[in-house]
Amino acid sequence: MSTQREPAEHSHRSLLSFALTLIWLMLVLTFYFVIHKPADQDQIAGVAAWLPGLALTGLVTLVASALGYRLLGKFFADNNRSILALGIGLGVFSLSGLILGLLGVLRSEIAWLLTAIAAIFGVRSLKAWWFDLRQLFASIKPTTRFARLTLGYCLFVLTIALLQSLTPPIAWDGLAYHLKGPDLYLSAGRITHAIDNP
């Protein structure tokens, strides 16, 4: 009888010790962060500043995908069409920007107008694109350990790339012409060689 009671008492004592330790840690962390705040208002505002840019990037990506899917039509009736559509749509956006710049009418208003037209043109394909994309991802079922590791690594690298794109640019190339070039082109309203970079 006593042998059955001892494990039960030991289990209750262990549970009580765990609960008390957890409560103690929660109290210590709570009082620590009351004094040492993890972030102030400026830091929170700085982190939140990239949210509109991220939302616009997502919107343009969605419109480009729908446009590319519509343009591909029946030329490429494979599930991979949903991935290829993004490249086609972004290619159309890029070439449109180049043409506007060469014609000397590179204005953000015109670019947004063309984006709206592309959205209207591609909206009918959005549902089919989304269905194909879901089918494509549903078909990705890694069966081996190596395949699962590869998939995990790819997702990790893509997440790091996304987080890196949200940080302020510090690379010389980005500051000197990757970002400064388009800014100067928009200011001039055309593509011009105003960049001091041979």
Solvent accessible surface area in square Angstrom, and as a share of the most:
residue,aa,sasa,rsa
1,M,176,0.79
2,S,70,0.45
3,T,99,0.57
4,Q,140,0.62
5,R,137,0.50
6,E,108,0.48
7,P,83,0.52
8,A,48,0.37
9,E,76,0.34
10,H,115,0.51
11,S,66,0.42
12,H,127,0.57
13,R,143,0.52
14,S,55,0.35
15,L,117,0.58
16,L,108,0.54
17,S,64,0.42
18,F,127,0.53
19,A,39,0.30
20,L,105,0.52
21,T,72,0.42
22,L,85,0.42
23,I,93,0.47
24,W,154,0.54
25,L,81,0.40
26,M,116,0.52
27,L,92,0.46
28,V,68,0.39
29,L,100,0.50
30,T,79,0.46
31,F,133,0.55
32,Y,110,0.42
33,F,91,0.38
34,V,90,0.52
35,I,134,0.68
36,H,98,0.44
37,K,144,0.61
38,P,105,0.66
39,A,40,0.31
40,D,78,0.40
41,Q,156,0.69
42,D,117,0.61
43,Q,105,0.46
44,I,104,0.53
45,A,62,0.48
46,G,46,0.44
47,V,91,0.52
48,A,44,0.34
49,A,73,0.57
50,W,81,0.28
51,L,93,0.46
52,P,84,0.53
53,G,39,0.38
54,L,61,0.30
55,A,68,0.53
56,L,84,0.42
57,T,83,0.48
58,G,41,0.39
59,L,88,0.44
60,V,41,0.24
61,T,49,0.28
62,L,73,0.36
63,V,13,0.08
64,A,0,0.00
65,S,1,0.01
66,A,4,0.03
67,L,11,0.06
68,G,0,0.00
69,Y,13,0.05
70,R,78,0.28
71,L,78,0.39
72,L,21,0.10
73,G,27,0.26
74,K,188,0.80
75,F,180,0.75
76,F,78,0.32
77,A,90,0.70
78,D,69,0.36
79,N,63,0.32
80,N,75,0.38
81,R,36,0.13
82,S,2,0.01
83,I,92,0.47
84,L,75,0.37
85,A,0,0.00
86,L,59,0.30
87,G,47,0.46
88,I,64,0.32
89,G,0,0.00
90,L,73,0.36
91,G,30,0.29
92,V,52,0.30
93,F,46,0.19
94,S,77,0.50
95,L,109,0.54
96,S,35,0.22
97,G,26,0.25
98,L,80,0.40
99,I,96,0.49
100,L,20,0.10
101,G,1,0.01
102,L,124,0.62
103,L,126,0.63
104,G,30,0.29
105,V,61,0.35
106,L,22,0.11
107,R,109,0.40
108,S,53,0.34
109,E,124,0.56
110,I,56,0.28
111,A,41,0.32
112,W,116,0.41
113,L,107,0.53
114,L,69,0.34
115,T,21,0.12
116,A,47,0.37
117,I,93,0.47
118,A,10,0.08
119,A,34,0.27
120,I,129,0.66
121,F,85,0.35
122,G,0,0.00
123,V,85,0.49
124,R,190,0.69
125,S,11,0.07
126,L,52,0.26
127,K,172,0.73
128,A,46,0.36
129,W,21,0.07
130,W,131,0.46
131,F,120,0.50
132,D,18,0.09
133,L,23,0.11
134,R,144,0.53
135,Q,81,0.36
136,L,26,0.13
137,F,121,0.50
138,A,59,0.45
139,S,74,0.48
140,I,83,0.42
141,K,154,0.65
142,P,42,0.26
143,T,116,0.67
144,T,78,0.45
145,R,183,0.67
146,F,157,0.65
147,A,34,0.27
148,R,128,0.47
149,L,111,0.55
150,T,57,0.33
151,L,64,0.32
152,G,37,0.36
153,Y,143,0.54
154,C,61,0.36
155,L,102,0.51
156,F,125,0.52
157,V,63,0.36
158,L,118,0.59
159,T,71,0.41
160,I,81,0.41
161,A,52,0.40
162,L,87,0.43
163,L,97,0.48
164,Q,127,0.57
165,S,82,0.53
166,L,40,0.20
167,T,77,0.45
168,P,108,0.68
169,P,69,0.44
170,I,154,0.78
171,A,63,0.49
172,W,172,0.61
173,D,60,0.31
174,G,11,0.10
175,L,95,0.47
176,A,29,0.22
177,Y,68,0.26
178,H,109,0.48
179,L,101,0.50
180,K,90,0.38
181,G,2,0.02
182,P,66,0.42
183,D,74,0.38
184,L,49,0.24
185,Y,54,0.21
186,L,86,0.43
187,S,91,0.59
188,A,49,0.38
189,G,1,0.01
190,R,124,0.45
191,I,59,0.30
192,T,30,0.18
193,H,149,0.66
194,A,62,0.48
195,I,28,0.14
196,D,147,0.76
197,N,48,0.25
198,P,172,1.08
